[in-house]
Amino acid sequence: MKPVNDHIKEHLKILFVGFNPSIRSSETGHHFANPNNRFWRILYEAGLTPRKFDASEDAKLLGLGMGITNIVVRPTKAADEITKEEYKEGKDILRNKIEMLKPKVVCFVGKGVYQEYSGLKNVPWGRQQKAVVPGTIDFVAPSSSGLVRMKVEEIVEIYKKLEEIISL
């Protein structure tokens, strides 16, 4: 399995952080490539992209001031295969990326990603009261995985709050 390259640069409006690449993402080299993953649909329906992008166009997010990375680089079938050691190492690497890149908003795609990163247990959806890295805004959004039981319309409503934050 090969890792999937980050699409990152300094001063992004939004840096999306997933758990780790799926097997399909590893095979294609693109983020959120599993056909059951609703990430690209959610971004479009939330008004964050001008059209529904295909996973093969993930690098185009940079042109819109958005980027993608993961807390763990190793591809797996499911997030429950990630080890505590991988999370610990990934948390430190991610924090360094955020400190260097200084995105306005860090959007964690899945509550579990943020729980592993922040060490907090009870986190609400949306903007967090305090960011782990000062000078950024931590935002927790539902995972876009097709396994998530929330209705896609409810997920989209949460992602729409990102547009409100970045337009301030």
C-alpha positions as CSV (number, residue, x, y, z in Angstrom):
1,M,0.0,0.0,0.0
2,K,1.3,3.4,-0.9
3,P,0.5,6.6,1.0
4,V,-1.5,9.4,-0.6
5,N,0.3,12.7,-1.0
6,D,-1.0,15.7,1.0
7,H,-2.4,18.7,-0.9
8,I,-1.2,21.5,1.3
9,K,0.3,24.9,1.3
10,E,0.6,27.9,3.6
11,H,-2.3,30.1,4.7
12,L,-5.1,27.9,3.4
13,K,-8.7,28.9,4.2
14,I,-9.5,25.3,5.2
15,L,-7.3,22.3,5.8
16,F,-9.3,19.1,5.8
17,V,-7.9,16.3,8.0
18,G,-9.1,12.7,7.6
19,F,-8.3,9.6,9.6
20,N,-6.1,8.0,6.9
21,P,-6.3,6.9,3.3
22,S,-8.7,4.1,2.3
23,I,-7.4,1.2,0.2
24,R,-9.0,2.7,-2.8
25,S,-7.3,6.1,-2.2
26,S,-4.0,4.2,-1.9
27,E,-4.6,2.5,-5.2
28,T,-5.6,5.7,-7.1
29,G,-3.3,8.1,-5.3
30,H,-6.3,10.4,-4.5
31,H,-8.1,11.4,-1.3
32,F,-11.6,10.3,-0.6
33,A,-11.6,8.0,-3.7
34,N,-13.9,5.2,-2.3
35,P,-17.1,5.5,-4.4
36,N,-19.1,5.1,-1.1
37,N,-17.4,8.2,0.4
38,R,-19.5,11.3,0.1
39,F,-16.8,13.9,0.7
40,W,-16.9,15.5,-2.8
41,R,-20.7,15.6,-2.8
42,I,-20.8,17.2,0.6
43,L,-18.3,19.9,-0.3
44,Y,-20.3,20.8,-3.4
45,E,-23.7,20.7,-1.7
46,A,-22.3,22.8,1.2
47,G,-21.2,25.5,-1.3
48,L,-17.5,25.0,-0.8
49,T,-16.7,23.9,-4.3
50,P,-18.3,25.3,-7.5
51,R,-19.2,21.8,-8.7
52,K,-18.9,18.2,-7.5
53,F,-15.2,17.3,-8.0
54,D,-14.0,13.8,-8.7
55,A,-11.4,12.4,-6.3
56,S,-8.9,12.5,-9.2
57,E,-9.2,16.3,-9.0
58,D,-8.3,16.5,-5.3
59,A,-5.2,18.8,-6.0
60,K,-7.6,21.4,-7.5
61,L,-8.8,22.2,-4.0
62,L,-5.5,24.1,-3.5
63,G,-6.7,26.6,-6.1
64,L,-9.8,27.2,-3.9
65,G,-7.7,27.8,-0.8
66,M,-8.4,24.4,0.7
67,G,-6.1,21.4,1.3
68,I,-6.2,17.8,2.5
69,T,-4.1,15.7,4.8
70,N,-4.6,12.8,7.3
71,I,-3.7,12.2,10.9
72,V,-2.3,8.8,9.9
73,V,-0.5,8.0,6.5
74,R,-1.0,4.2,6.4
75,P,-3.9,3.1,4.3
76,T,-6.4,0.7,5.9
77,K,-9.8,-0.8,5.1
78,A,-11.3,0.9,8.2
79,A,-10.2,3.5,10.8
80,D,-10.4,0.9,13.6
81,E,-7.2,-0.7,12.2
82,I,-5.1,2.3,13.1
83,T,-2.9,1.7,16.2
84,K,-2.5,4.0,19.2
85,E,1.2,4.4,18.2
86,E,0.2,5.6,14.7
87,Y,-2.2,8.1,16.2
88,K,0.4,9.4,18.6
89,E,3.0,9.8,15.9
90,G,0.4,11.3,13.5
91,K,-0.8,13.8,16.1
92,D,2.7,15.2,16.5
93,I,3.2,15.4,12.7
94,L,-0.2,17.0,12.1
95,R,0.4,19.6,14.8
96,N,3.7,20.5,13.2
97,K,2.0,20.8,9.8
98,I,-0.6,23.1,11.2
99,E,1.9,25.3,13.0
100,M,4.0,25.6,9.8
101,L,1.1,26.1,7.3
102,K,-1.1,28.3,9.5
103,P,-4.5,27.5,7.9
104,K,-7.4,29.7,9.0
105,V,-9.6,26.6,9.8
106,V,-8.6,23.0,10.4
107,C,-11.6,20.9,9.6
108,F,-11.5,17.4,11.1
109,V,-13.5,15.0,8.9
110,G,-14.8,12.8,11.7
111,K,-15.3,13.3,15.4
112,G,-12.8,10.5,16.1
113,V,-10.1,12.2,14.2
114,Y,-10.4,15.3,16.4
115,Q,-10.7,13.2,19.6
116,E,-7.4,11.5,18.7
117,Y,-5.7,14.8,17.9
118,S,-7.0,16.9,20.8
119,G,-7.3,14.2,23.5
120,L,-10.8,15.5,24.3
121,K,-13.6,13.0,24.7
122,N,-16.8,15.2,24.4
123,V,-16.6,17.4,21.3
124,P,-19.6,19.1,19.6
125,W,-20.0,19.4,15.8
126,G,-18.7,22.6,14.3
127,R,-16.3,25.3,15.7
128,Q,-14.5,24.3,18.8
129,Q,-14.1,26.8,21.7
130,K,-10.3,26.5,21.7
131,A,-7.9,25.4,19.0
132,V,-5.1,23.0,19.7
133,V,-2.8,25.3,17.7
134,P,-3.3,29.0,18.6
135,G,-4.1,31.3,15.7
136,T,-6.2,28.6,13.9
137,I,-9.8,27.5,14.3
138,D,-10.6,23.8,14.9
139,F,-13.8,22.6,13.3
140,V,-15.3,19.2,13.7
141,A,-17.4,17.8,10.9
142,P,-19.0,14.3,10.5
143,S,-17.0,11.8,8.6
144,S,-18.0,11.6,4.9
145,S,-17.8,7.8,4.9
146,G,-20.8,6.0,3.6
147,L,-20.8,4.0,6.9
148,V,-21.9,7.1,8.8
149,R,-25.6,6.9,9.7
150,M,-26.3,10.6,9.6
151,K,-28.4,11.8,6.6
152,V,-26.2,13.5,4.0
153,E,-28.4,16.6,4.3
154,E,-27.6,16.9,8.0
155,I,-23.9,16.5,7.3
156,V,-24.1,19.2,4.6
157,E,-25.7,21.6,7.1
158,I,-22.7,21.2,9.4
159,Y,-20.2,21.7,6.5
160,K,-22.1,24.9,5.4
161,K,-20.9,26.5,8.7
162,L,-17.4,26.4,7.3
163,E,-18.3,28.9,4.6
164,E,-19.6,31.3,7.2
165,I,-16.3,31.1,9.2
166,I,-14.0,31.6,6.2
167,S,-16.0,34.5,4.8
168,L,-15.5,36.5,8.1
